[in-house]
Amino acid sequence: DMAMASAGRAAFATDSTTIAANPAGMLSLNGSTVSVVAMPIGLDLRFHGDGETPGSAVNEQRTVPTMSAFAARHAGRWALGLGAYGNVGLGCDFGKEWSGRRAIEDAQLRSFNLVPAVAYSLNDRLGVGASIGAQYADAKAGMAVSGEAIYYGPPLDLPDGQLHMTGHSWAPVANLGLVYETDDGTRLGLAWTSTVDHSLDLDVRASAVHPLLASMLQQQGPAQLNVRLPQQFTLSAVRQVAPETLLAASIGWQQWSGFGDARLTIAGKGRPMFEDGLNDTWNVAVGLRHSLDPRWTLATGIAYDSDPSSNGTMPVYFPMAEQLRLAAGADYQYSETLLLRVALSVISQGDVRIAQDAYPVPLPGIPPVTGTISGSRIYALAFTADYRP
């Protein structure tokens, strides 16, 4: 559904990737299908400072390659499947030279799901599906650390050191879904993804820091990041409006307020990652698929996601705002058993106002970071091979 900007994702199933959207969608597939997806993702992010944060910075992180794989088999009333795919991810790298480097240089949070799935047809119109599996999450962050004598005493004139934190965890994740076909052929789908609670034990490593700070970090012991990845609901509808044309729409809700309660614990003291929390978000999408001939199908879509900010500002390590997503793609029936797909999604963000003077890492010498991230875009290009023996 990426080529339609995720429109219809809970109701429309073209291959086994439906496991990630709505496991009940496997009931629309015949026989066995295996799908492999390669998707490079790039983030164009530009920070323009003001006040106590002069200058600018750009995201130096290169394009990130991602892979997913799915398999499903539908026979009779039952369908079984297995999915291995990325779920939530965000990362940026502003480098070691920008004026806010003591607040953050680079940060990243990623997750990956490994889930078996099952679906069952209750009758000719209604089907249900579920998956429960494991989610892996890893996080990392790096920042410059002041070595000034005003904070730690002699020796004098030490340059900034470096602090790096890395960690990972496993947690259970679940999906539920249903699909229903009306009398006029409209297909409806409802899908739910559970919250996922992660407690990541972080390895804290310091290099070239003031000797007093190095001693203090050794005494503090490990750090921990507690984060709740959001649950979400998606309601979708698809309808064949002409023999060659399908129209799709979706509306959804995501509980980012739970993610906004994330806390970093150091030396037994927990500090919020978001001083003012986050708001839940909603999204809407519409899309279209049109078959040109038995081999070629084109698709396009547009989607909108609301702003998760609770007060109009964001911390610099979570530069998210309202988003407008444009997508397009094509399917090519290479042979009776192999279908090839390509899809491009471009996500344009509104301006993100950064106004941060409190930080979860309690180190001296971190200045306020103020400025604007404007004109940011996320580019995702997906290549899918769908094999049906």
Sequence and secondary structure as in RCSB ss.txt:
>XXXX:A:sequence
DMAMASAGRAAFATDSTTIAANPAGMLSLNGSTVSVVAMPIGLDLRFHGDGETPGSAVNEQRTVPTMSAFAARHA
GRWALGLGAYGNVGLGCDFGKEWSGRRAIEDAQLRSFNLVPAVAYSLNDRLGVGASIGAQYADAKAGMAVSGEAI
YYGPPLDLPDGQLHMTGHSWAPVANLGLVYETDDGTRLGLAWTSTVDHSLDLDVRASAVHPLLASMLQQQGPAQL
NVRLPQQFTLSAVRQVAPETLLAASIGWQQWSGFGDARLTIAGKGRPMFEDGLNDTWNVAVGLRHSLDPRWTLAT
GIAYDSDPSSNGTMPVYFPMAEQLRLAAGADYQYSETLLLRVALSVISQGDVRIAQDAYPVPLPGIPPVTGTISG
SRIYALAFTADYRP
>XXXX:A:secstr
 GGGTTTTTTT  SSTTHHHH GGGGGGS EEEEEEEEEEEEEE EEEE TTS SEEE     EEEEEEEEEEEE
TTEEEEEEEEEEEEEEEE  SSSTTTTT SEEEEEEEEEEEEEEEESSSSEEEEEEEEEEEEEEEEEEEE   HH
HH SS S   EEEEEEEEEEEEEEEEEEEEE TTS EEEEEEE  EEEEEEEEEEEES  HHHHHHHHHH  EEE
EEEE  EEEEEEEEEEETTEEEEEEEEEE HHHHTT EEEETTEEEESSTT B  EEEEEEEEEEESSSSEEEEE
EEEEE   BSSSEE TT     EEEEEEEEEEE SSSEEEEEEEEEEEE  EEEEE   SS  TT   EEEEE S
 EEEEEEEEEEE  
